[in-house]
Amino acid sequence: MPEAGEPSATPVNQESRFARLLPRTLLWQTFFLIALLLTLALATWSQIFSHFGEPARARSLAQMVASVVNLTRAALINAEVERRTELLIELAALEGMRIYPAEPSDELEPLPDTRGMQLLTDEVRRQLGTHTRFASRWKALDGFWVSFRLDPDDEQDFWLMLPPERLEQTGALEWLVWGGGALLAALIGAYMIVSRIGVPLRNLARSARVVGSGRTPPHLPESGPLEIATVARAFNQMAGDLARTDADRALILAGVSHDLRTPLARLRLGIEMSGAPDTDVRAMVTDVEEMDRIIGQFLDFGRGEPQEPLQLEDLAGLLADIAEPYRLRGIKVRLDTPPSLPVPVRVLPLRRAVRNLMDNAVRYAGEESPISLILSSRGDEALIEVADRGPGIPEADMDRMRHPFTRLETARSNTKGAGLGLAIVERIIASHEGRLELRARSGGGLRAIIHLPLEGPRRGRVLAAGSEAGRE
């Protein structure tokens, strides 16, 4: 039970459950609204027709009731006394009508208090007289009971029962069928109209996702309604401009790579041959290597999403190849992998992503600190984990560190870089429709976990970003 003054979450939960039941797409939202409007319109017209048609129907039924009563009265008056019993039996057998004398002790139930029944009884009284009474049950017999007198001056009333089906509205089923058919035809037409808007919008959304991933989308058809055609034409023009801009960017990056790295190579060679003290030479060479690495990161980030096709690769062997150069440099790498784990991946970009994480671990934890490189599978995902014993990243800053040109000076000081390493990894893993998870390591350090789908990327679906327990 919630404490006093504590708000209850029940309305919020009910609202969220109701929101999940509503359609999400424009097509079905519009179709649902049109269907609701058509249904309300049909129900409204049915009520209008019933409201204005009831008086005429009441007059027709009242005329029938009055005629039956008058004919029955005439038959009883004109029939011989000894044959009246036979007449009553024939009326009950052939017409379903029953006639009984009224008594003060009769147990009666009134008719339903509806507008149509009120119109009917008022009209019958107008034709038969104000003394006419009505009932829906006389003693234990259900029906439409109406009283009459053989002579207006008599005090003795008789009850005449008409079968209820004689007063029921005929053709109700036909009206329902025709109304349902008209509603169905209107809904089919509404769906066809709405789909003419929904299909181009879905194509536009699909192409926009392609543009967002850094690829050139297919040309959208510039046909259909004027507004849709105008949007498609503008999108095609935008996609073409972006493609040309991307080509220019690739050309500029290629020139930057050549124009900057060539002088850096000459500068490094000159430093090594300068005869300066070894300490100064190592410091300057380290700076040159850091500049070259930063240029490489800019180039990697500027290339956009990897275009390499997927191919089935044994991740255990791939990680062993990546770990070997670090071991040759004297860095302690603890490799923990199953014998084999084939996964469809883009090999070169994935190798670059894992090496970026390894370089970050070496840079921040130091070459003397061991690094764990772990491969495992869980559910429908393959997990690649790089764990170090560096200063780590505060929980509040982990999402921010995924953004380009972001560095955390307070957590990992005395380091260099452009802040693109994690952004490059994030982009590469996103191209696999996977995700990068950053976690604090028990005992200090950082765990970077790459989640990859075992069956490769699924079109139009990104795996949910939920944290899962992993190895410490």
QUIZITA-V655167 format. One record per pair of residues at least 24 apart in sequence whose ideal C-beta (glycine too) atoms are under 10 Angstrom apart, sorted by the first residue. I is the first residue (numbers start at 1). J is the second residue. Records with the same first field share a line. If there is no record, write none. Layout:
# QUIZITA-V655167
I->J + J
This chain:
# QUIZITA-V655167
25->198 + 201 + 202
26->194 + 197 + 198 + 201 + 202 + 205
27->191 + 194 + 195 + 197 + 198 + 199 + 201 + 202
28->191 + 194 + 198
29->194 + 198
30->190 + 191 + 193 + 194 + 195 + 197 + 198
31->187 + 190 + 191 + 193 + 194 + 195 + 198
32->190 + 194
33->190 + 194
34->186 + 187 + 189 + 190 + 191 + 193 + 194
35->183 + 186 + 187 + 190 + 191
37->186 + 190
38->182 + 183 + 184 + 186 + 187 + 189 + 190
39->183 + 186 + 187
41->183 + 186
42->179 + 180 + 182 + 183 + 186
43->179 + 183
45->179
46->175 + 176 + 179
49->175
50->115 + 116 + 169 + 175
51->115 + 116
53->116 + 169
54->114 + 115 + 116 + 117 + 118 + 119 + 120 + 169
55->115 + 116 + 119 + 120 + 123
56->119
57->116 + 119 + 120 + 167 + 169 + 170
58->115 + 116 + 117 + 118 + 119 + 120 + 121 + 122 + 123 + 124
59->119 + 120 + 123 + 126 + 127
60->120 + 123
61->116 + 117 + 119 + 120 + 123 + 124 + 144 + 162 + 166 + 167 + 168 + 169
62->119 + 120 + 121 + 122 + 123 + 124 + 125 + 126 + 127 + 128
63->123 + 124 + 127
64->124 + 162 + 166 + 167
65->120 + 121 + 123 + 124 + 127 + 128 + 132 + 134 + 144 + 146 + 160 + 162 + 166 + 167
66->123 + 124 + 125 + 126 + 127 + 128 + 132 + 146 + 148
67->127
68->95 + 97 + 146 + 148 + 160 + 162 + 166
69->97 + 124 + 127 + 128 + 132 + 146 + 147 + 148 + 149 + 158 + 160 + 162
70->127 + 128 + 148
72->97 + 99 + 148 + 150 + 158 + 160
73->99 + 128 + 148 + 149 + 150 + 151 + 158 + 160
74->150
75->99
76->148 + 150 + 158
77->150 + 151
91->160
92->161
95->162 + 163 + 166
96->143 + 161 + 162 + 163 + 164 + 165 + 166
97->143 + 160 + 161 + 162 + 163 + 166
98->138 + 141 + 143 + 145 + 159 + 160 + 161 + 162 + 163
99->148 + 158 + 159 + 160 + 161
100->138 + 139 + 141 + 145 + 158 + 159 + 160 + 161
101->156 + 157 + 158 + 159
102->133 + 138 + 145 + 147 + 148 + 149 + 156 + 157 + 158 + 159
103->139 + 156 + 157 + 159
105->139
106->133 + 135 + 138 + 139 + 145 + 147 + 157 + 159
107->135 + 137 + 138 + 139 + 140
108->133 + 134 + 135 + 136 + 137 + 138 + 139 + 145 + 147 + 159
109->135 + 136 + 137 + 138 + 139 + 142 + 145
110->134 + 135 + 136 + 137
111->135 + 136 + 137 + 144 + 145 + 146
112->136
116->167 + 169
117->144 + 167
120->144 + 167
121->146
128->152
131->155 + 157
132->157
133->157 + 159
134->159
135->159 + 161
136->164
137->161
143->167
196->224 + 225 + 228
197->224 + 225 + 227 + 228
199->224 + 228
200->224 + 225 + 227 + 228 + 229 + 231 + 232
201->228 + 231
203->228 + 232 + 235
204->228 + 231 + 232 + 235
205->460
206->459 + 460
207->232 + 235 + 236 + 239
208->235 + 238 + 239
209->459 + 460
210->239
211->235 + 238 + 239 + 242 + 243
212->305
213->304 + 305 + 427 + 430 + 431
214->242 + 246 + 303 + 304 + 305 + 306 + 307 + 427 + 431
215->239 + 243 + 246 + 304 + 305 + 307 + 431
216->240 + 242 + 243 + 246 + 247
217->242 + 243
246->302 + 303 + 304
249->302 + 303 + 304
250->299 + 302 + 303 + 304
252->302
253->295 + 298 + 299 + 300 + 301 + 302 + 303
254->299 + 302
256->295 + 298 + 299 + 302
257->295 + 296 + 298 + 299 + 302
260->291 + 292 + 294 + 295 + 298 + 299
261->291 + 292 + 295 + 296 + 299
264->288 + 289 + 291 + 292 + 295
265->292
267->291
268->292
286->416
287->416
290->363 + 415 + 416 + 417 + 418
291->416
293->359 + 363 + 416 + 417 + 418 + 421
294->416 + 417 + 418 + 419 + 420
295->418
296->352 + 418 + 420 + 424
297->356 + 359 + 404 + 417 + 418 + 419 + 420 + 421 + 423 + 424
298->404 + 418 + 420 + 424
299->420
300->349 + 352 + 353 + 356 + 420 + 421 + 423 + 424 + 425 + 427 + 428
301->404 + 405 + 418 + 420 + 421 + 423 + 424 + 427
302->420
303->349 + 424 + 427
304->427 + 431
305->346 + 349 + 427 + 428 + 430 + 431
306->346 + 347 + 348 + 349 + 350 + 352 + 353 + 427 + 428 + 430 + 431 + 432
307->346 + 349 + 431
308->345 + 346 + 347 + 348 + 349 + 350 + 431
309->344 + 346 + 347
310->343 + 344 + 345 + 346 + 347 + 431 + 432 + 456 + 457
311->344 + 345 + 346 + 347 + 456
312->342 + 343 + 344 + 345 + 347 + 456
313->341 + 342 + 343 + 344 + 345 + 346 + 347 + 350 + 351
314->338 + 339 + 340 + 341 + 342 + 343
315->340 + 341 + 342 + 343 + 345 + 347 + 350 + 354 + 375 + 377 + 382 + 383 + 384 + 450 + 452
316->340 + 341 + 342 + 375
317->341 + 342
318->343 + 345 + 347 + 350 + 351 + 354 + 375 + 384
319->351 + 354 + 358 + 373 + 374 + 375 + 384 + 386
320->373 + 375
321->351
322->350 + 351 + 352 + 354 + 355 + 357 + 358 + 373 + 384 + 386
323->354 + 358 + 371 + 373
325->355 + 358
326->355 + 358 + 359 + 361 + 362 + 367 + 371 + 373
329->362 + 367
330->367 + 368
331->358 + 361 + 362 + 365 + 366 + 367 + 368 + 369 + 370 + 371
332->367 + 368 + 369 + 370 + 371 + 372
333->358 + 361 + 362 + 370 + 371 + 372 + 373 + 386
334->370 + 371 + 372 + 373 + 374 + 387
335->371 + 372 + 373 + 374 + 375
336->372 + 373 + 374 + 375 + 376 + 385 + 471
337->373 + 374 + 375 + 376 + 384
338->375 + 376 + 377 + 382
341->375 + 376 + 377 + 382 + 383 + 384 + 452 + 454
342->382 + 454
343->375 + 377 + 381 + 382 + 384 + 432 + 434 + 452 + 453 + 454 + 455 + 456
344->432 + 452 + 453 + 454 + 455 + 456 + 457
345->382 + 428 + 431 + 432 + 434 + 452 + 453 + 456 + 457
346->428 + 431 + 432 + 457
348->428
349->424 + 425 + 427 + 428 + 429 + 431 + 432
350->384 + 425 + 428 + 429 + 431 + 432 + 434 + 450 + 452
351->428
352->424 + 425 + 428
353->384 + 386 + 421 + 422 + 424 + 425 + 426 + 427 + 428 + 429 + 431 + 432 + 434 + 436 + 448 + 450
354->384 + 386 + 425 + 428 + 448 + 450
355->386 + 421 + 425
356->386 + 420 + 421 + 422 + 423 + 424 + 425 + 428 + 448
357->384 + 385 + 386 + 387 + 388 + 421 + 422 + 425 + 436 + 446 + 448 + 449 + 450
358->386 + 388 + 448
359->386 + 417 + 421
360->386 + 388 + 390 + 412 + 415 + 417 + 421 + 422 + 425 + 446 + 448
361->386 + 387 + 388 + 389 + 390 + 445 + 446 + 448
362->388 + 390
363->388 + 390 + 412 + 415 + 416 + 417 + 421
364->388 + 389 + 390 + 391 + 392 + 393 + 408 + 411 + 412 + 413 + 414 + 415 + 417 + 445 + 446
365->389 + 390 + 391 + 392 + 412 + 444 + 445 + 446
366->390
369->445
371->445
372->441 + 445 + 447 + 471 + 472
374->447 + 449 + 470 + 471
375->450
376->449 + 470 + 471
377->452 + 454
378->451 + 454 + 468 + 469 + 470
379->451 + 453 + 454 + 468
380->451 + 452 + 453 + 454 + 455 + 463
381->434 + 435 + 449 + 450 + 451 + 452 + 453 + 454 + 455 + 463 + 468
382->432 + 434 + 450 + 451 + 452 + 453 + 454
383->434 + 437 + 449 + 450 + 451 + 452 + 468 + 470 + 471
384->429 + 434 + 436 + 448 + 449 + 450 + 451 + 452
385->437 + 439 + 441 + 447 + 448 + 449 + 450 + 451 + 470 + 471
386->425 + 446 + 447 + 448 + 449 + 450
387->439 + 441 + 442 + 445 + 446 + 447 + 448 + 449 + 470 + 471 + 472
388->441 + 444 + 445 + 446 + 447 + 448
389->441 + 443 + 444 + 445 + 446
390->415 + 441 + 444 + 445 + 446
391->415 + 444 + 445 + 446
392->438 + 439 + 440 + 441 + 444 + 445 + 446 + 447
393->422 + 438 + 439 + 440 + 445 + 446 + 448
394->440
395->438 + 439 + 440
397->438
398->422 + 437 + 438 + 439 + 440 + 446
399->438
401->426 + 438 + 446
402->426 + 427 + 436 + 438
411->446
412->446
422->448
425->450
430->457 + 462
431->457
432->456 + 457 + 463
433->457 + 458 + 459 + 460 + 461 + 462 + 463
434->462 + 463
435->462 + 463 + 464 + 465 + 466
436->465
437->465 + 466 + 467 + 468 + 470
438->467
439->467 + 468 + 469 + 470 + 472
441->470 + 471 + 472
442->472
443->472
445->472
447->471 + 472
